Amino acid sequence: RRITPLTFDVQDSDVKVPYQDGFLIHKTKDQVLTNEECQMIVNEAEYVASIREWTRNRHGNFPTTDLPLVELPETLKFLRFALVERIYPMLQAQYGMFLPDPTKLRLADGFVVKYDAAGGQKELKPHRDGSVLSFNIALNPASEFEGGGTWFASLDDAIKIDQGQIVSHSSALLHGGHGIISGKRYILVGFVILEGYDSWSMRFYNQVRNL
């Protein structure tokens, strides 16, 4: 599968929470994944879940109904290219003014989450992630559910995205999965670290966690 590269600059995002020369929350204005790419990921996740079931206990105090990328071989193969060609360049454009070496961004964990208003997980309580940057990609159209979005304490509001769009943010910001009241919502979540910069990462985390 050929992955089409994309180029980004800060003007390609709606931004929130100013910090130094940039912002700590970005919402892409356009799709970063196509509808077809998103649907491929949802299809594989549901197929694998029909055999192994969704996991519900991978994230300690804040578990999600999810499947890790290591259990989704087609998605993992696609993401290896999409990260390099699209997602890392996007994050570098959005957060490069903070990072000591933007080329050291690495995906530490990735997984597909399913919210289901009809008897499944409907929301995710406020929490902080244990990485430098986090992102989530909407995998199905917003018309397929009511509610949803990523809620941020900094905004006291939820940011909603449509299929193929991405919300990215500092992992230290208090945030949660805003509840859905009907339908199903699928997202791909990524936790991104800065390889080789553990001390800097901890300082950055503590500097921004209460913004």
LOVEX-535917 format. One line per 10 residues: number of its first residue (from 0); for each residue x, y, z of C-alpha. Coordinates in Angstrom, 1 decimal, m for minus. Example, Ala and Ser with C-alpha at 12.3 -4.5 7.8 and 13.67 -1.06 7.14 Angstrom:
LOVEX-535917
0	12.3,m4.5,7.8 | 13.7,m1.1,7.1
This chain:
LOVEX-535917
0	0.0,0.0,0.0 | 1.5,3.3,m1.1 | 1.2,6.1,1.5 | 0.7,9.6,0.2 | 3.0,12.0,2.1 | 1.5,15.3,3.4 | 3.2,18.6,4.3 | 2.1,20.6,7.3 | 2.5,24.0,9.0 | 0.9,25.4,12.1
10	m1.7,27.2,10.0 | m3.2,23.8,9.1 | m4.5,23.4,12.7 | m7.0,25.1,15.0 | m4.9,25.8,18.2 | m5.7,26.1,21.9 | m3.7,26.7,25.2 | m0.7,28.9,24.3 | 2.7,28.0,25.7 | 6.0,29.8,24.9
20	6.0,30.2,21.1 | 3.3,27.7,20.3 | 0.2,25.9,21.5 | m0.4,22.7,23.5 | m3.6,21.5,21.7 | m4.0,21.2,17.9 | m7.0,20.1,15.8 | m6.3,19.5,12.1 | m8.5,21.4,9.8 | m8.3,18.7,7.1
30	m8.1,14.9,7.0 | m4.7,13.3,7.7 | m6.1,9.8,7.0 | m8.6,9.2,4.1 | m12.0,7.8,4.7 | m10.8,4.5,3.1 | m7.8,4.3,5.3 | m9.9,4.9,8.4 | m12.5,2.3,7.4 | m9.7,m0.2,6.8
40	m8.6,0.2,10.4 | m12.1,m0.1,11.8 | m12.7,m3.2,9.7 | m9.6,m5.0,10.8 | m10.3,m4.1,14.5 | m13.8,m5.5,14.4 | m12.6,m8.6,12.6 | m9.8,m9.3,15.1 | m12.3,m8.5,18.0 | m14.7,m11.0,16.6
50	m12.0,m13.6,17.2 | m10.1,m12.4,20.3 | m12.5,m9.8,21.8 | m11.7,m6.2,22.7 | m9.3,m5.8,25.6 | m10.6,m3.8,28.6 | m7.7,m3.7,31.2 | m4.5,m2.5,29.5 | m4.4,1.0,31.0 | m4.6,0.6,34.8
60	m6.9,3.1,36.4 | m8.2,4.4,33.0 | m8.9,1.4,30.8 | m10.3,1.7,27.4 | m12.1,m0.9,25.2 | m9.3,m1.2,22.7 | m7.0,m3.4,20.6 | m3.3,m2.6,20.5 | m1.6,m2.1,17.2 | 0.5,m5.3,17.7
70	m2.8,m7.3,17.3 | m3.7,m5.4,14.0 | m1.0,m6.4,11.5 | m2.5,m4.5,8.5 | m3.0,m1.4,10.5 | 0.5,m1.6,12.0 | 2.0,m2.0,8.5 | 0.1,1.0,7.3 | 0.9,3.1,10.4 | 4.6,2.5,10.0
80	4.5,4.5,6.8 | 1.8,6.9,7.8 | 3.8,7.9,10.9 | 6.8,8.8,8.9 | 5.0,10.4,5.9 | 2.2,12.2,7.7 | 1.9,12.1,11.5 | 5.5,12.8,12.6 | 5.8,15.7,10.2 | 2.5,17.0,11.5
90	3.7,16.8,15.1 | 7.0,18.4,14.2 | 5.2,21.3,12.6 | 2.9,21.7,15.6 | 5.3,21.2,18.5 | 8.8,21.6,17.0 | 9.3,24.9,18.7 | 9.3,23.2,22.1 | 11.2,20.0,21.3 | 15.0,19.8,21.6
100	15.1,17.4,18.6 | 11.9,16.9,16.7 | 13.4,14.1,14.7 | 13.4,11.8,17.8 | 9.6,11.5,18.0 | 8.7,7.8,18.5 | 5.3,6.1,18.9 | 5.5,4.3,22.3 | 2.0,2.9,22.3 | m0.9,2.8,19.8
110	m4.3,1.3,19.9 | m7.8,1.4,18.4 | m10.5,2.4,20.9 | m14.2,1.6,20.6 | m17.0,3.6,22.4 | m20.4,2.1,22.1 | m23.5,3.8,23.6 | m25.5,0.5,23.5 | m23.9,m1.4,26.3 | m20.2,m0.7,25.8
120	m17.8,1.9,27.1 | m19.4,5.4,26.6 | m16.7,7.7,28.0 | m13.2,7.9,29.6 | m12.7,9.8,32.8 | m10.2,12.7,33.0 | m6.6,11.6,33.2 | m3.1,12.4,32.0 | m1.1,10.2,29.7 | 2.5,9.1,30.4
130	4.1,10.3,27.3 | 5.3,13.6,25.7 | 2.6,14.0,23.1 | m0.7,12.2,22.5 | m3.0,12.1,19.5 | m6.2,10.6,18.4 | m7.6,10.1,15.0 | m11.3,9.9,14.3 | m11.9,6.6,12.4 | m15.6,6.9,11.7
140	m17.9,9.8,10.6 | m19.2,12.1,13.4 | m22.6,11.5,12.0 | m22.5,7.9,13.3 | m22.7,9.0,17.0 | m24.0,11.7,19.3 | m21.6,13.4,21.8 | m18.0,12.3,21.9 | m14.8,14.4,21.4 | m11.8,14.9,23.7
150	m12.6,16.9,26.8 | m9.8,19.2,28.2 | m9.8,20.7,31.7 | m7.9,23.7,30.2 | m10.9,24.5,28.0 | m13.7,23.0,30.1 | m15.0,21.8,26.8 | m14.6,18.9,24.3 | m12.9,19.2,20.9 | m14.7,17.2,18.3
160	m13.3,15.9,15.0 | m14.6,14.2,12.0 | m13.3,11.1,10.2 | m9.6,11.3,9.4 | m8.9,14.4,11.4 | m6.5,14.4,14.4 | m6.5,16.1,17.8 | m3.0,16.2,19.3 | m1.9,17.6,22.6 | 0.6,17.6,25.4
170	0.2,14.3,27.2 | 0.4,16.1,30.5 | m2.9,18.1,30.0 | m5.8,16.7,32.0 | m8.2,15.3,29.4 | m10.8,12.6,28.9 | m13.1,10.9,26.4 | m16.4,12.9,26.4 | m19.3,10.5,26.6 | m21.4,9.4,23.6
180	m25.2,9.1,24.0 | m25.9,7.1,20.9 | m24.1,5.2,18.2 | m20.5,4.0,18.0 | m17.2,6.0,18.0 | m13.9,4.6,16.9 | m10.5,6.4,17.4 | m6.9,5.5,16.9 | m4.8,6.7,19.9 | m1.1,7.2,19.9
190	1.3,8.0,22.8 | 4.5,9.6,21.5 | 7.8,10.0,23.3 | 11.0,11.9,22.5 | 13.7,9.2,22.3 | 16.8,9.9,24.3 | 15.3,13.0,26.1 | 13.8,11.5,29.3 | 15.0,14.3,31.6 | 13.8,17.0,29.3
200	10.5,15.1,28.8 | 9.9,15.1,32.6 | 10.6,18.8,32.9 | 8.3,19.6,30.0 | 5.6,17.4,31.5 | 5.7,19.2,34.9 | 5.9,22.6,33.3 | 2.6,22.2,31.4 | 0.5,19.8,33.4 | m1.5,22.5,35.1
210	m2.0,24.8,32.1
